[in-house]
Structure formats: C-alpha cells, structure tokens
Amino acid sequence: MPENKKTNVKKVLPAIVLATSFYYSHLFALGIVIGYIVCKLFYIKFVETGKVDLIFIDCGKWKIHFHHWIMGVVFLAIVWIIDWFYLPSFFAGAVFGVMAHDIYDFNDWHKVILKKEDFEQLPIQ
C-alpha cells in the first residue's frame, strides 16, 4: 500500500507544481519543462553510457556527491548574488527543471556524504 501512495504522489505532484508555476509565470513553467527534459536526455545519452562521470569529492573515509540539485542551488545563488534583483523567469525555471530531474527521478538525491565502502557498491560511478 505505501508504494501505491508514493506512485500517486509522483503522478500528482508534477502537475501541481507546473500549474502553480504556470500561474506565476508562463516562462518559468516552460523553463521547468525544458530544463527537466534536456537534463533527462543528457543523463540518458552521456551519464548512463559512461561518457560523463558523476561528480564525487574524496575526503578521507568519505566521498561527497555533488548532485545536480546541489549544483543548481549553488548556481542560482551565485547568479542571484551577482545580479542582485533580476533573474529571468525562464532561466530560473530551466535550472529548477534540472534540480527537479535529480529529486524526482532518483531515490538517492538526499545522499550527499557517503562512506567509501558505500560508494564502491554504487552501480554507476
């Protein structure tokens, strides 16, 4: 039964997010959709085939995984700090789409710090 609830949430949540985003800005919602699709295609074409590796930083007994939702947050923060008040809606939406791909499509999006033993057992390295 819990799996069924998760499946229903995964079906309904994107529709709610897009409807809310569309109300806020058409360009923002379009950016989310395009960012998500481009990131998904990039992942399939390059990461799954091994042409591009995932980003891990070695810290002694630990590995830090830079998920693309983390890089998206850092990127948006830097852009917002550099250009204090203006951030184009489409651009912000595209970055949010990339972040949504990581959080929505992967179950390990919250695992940032890994022990080296756990890292060696990952299917994609």
N, C-alpha and C positions, 0 to 999 in steps of 0.2 A: 504493500500500500504506500509506503513512503516514496518509493521510486516513481509511482504514478503521480504523486503530488509534485515532485521535482520536475517531471516531464511537463505537467500542466503549467507550472511556473515558467519553465523555459519557453513555452509557446506563447504565453500571455504577456510576459514582461517586456519583450522587444516591441510588441505592438503598443503597449502603454508608453514606453519611453519614446518611441517615434511619434506617437500622437501628441504627447506633451511637447516634444522638441519642435514638431511642426507648428504648434500653436505659438511657440516662442519665436521661431524663425524658420522659414522655408529653406533658406540656405544652410542653416545649421543642421536640419534634418537630412537634407541632401548630402551634406558633408559626412554625417554619420554613416549613411548607407554606402556611399562611395568609399570612405575610409575602411569600413568593415570588409567590403568585397575585395578591394585591392589588397588588403592585408591577408585575407584568406587565400587569394590566388598566389601571392608572394610566398606564403608559407608552404602551400602545396608544391609550387614549382621549384623553390630553392631550398627550403629547410628540410622538407621530407625527403628530398633526393640527396641531401648531404652537401649541396653546393655552398650553403651558408651554415655556419655553426651557431649554436646558441651561445649567449654571452655569459661566461662564468668567470668570477674573480677568485683566485686562490688566496685564502687567508689561513695558513697553518692547517689545522684539522678541519677547517670549514671551507665551503665554497659558497659564494654569494651569486645568486642567479638574478641577472637583470632582465626581468620580464618586460615585454613591451608596454605593459600598462605603467610600469615604473618609469620607463624612458619617456612615455607620453606625458606623465605628470611633470617630470623634470623639464622636458622641452616646453610645455605650456607655461610653466613657472618662469623659465628664462625669458621666453618671448614676452610674457606679461610684464616682467620687471624691466626689460629693455624698452619696450614700447608701452609705458605705464597704463594708458587708458584705452587704447584702441587694439582690439584683437578681432580680425574679420570673422564673421559668424561661420562661413564655410570652412575656413582654416581650422577653427576650434572644433567644428563638427567632425572634420576628417580625422583629427588627432583623437577625438573621443571615439570614433569608429574603430581606430586601431586598438585603443585601450579596451573597447568592448569585445573585440575579437579574442583577446587574451583571456579576459574574465569569463566570457560566455562560452567559449569553445573548449577550455582546458580546466580540468579538475585540480590542477596543481598551481593555479595562479597565485595562491597565497603562500606558497612555499618559497621563500626568498633565501633563507640561510639553511644550507644543507650540510650534514656531516659528509666527509669524503666517502665513507662506506655507502651511504645512501646514494651519493652521486654516481658511484660506479655501477649501481644497479639500474640506472635510468636507461630506457630503451633508446632514446635519441640523445647523443652527446655531441 
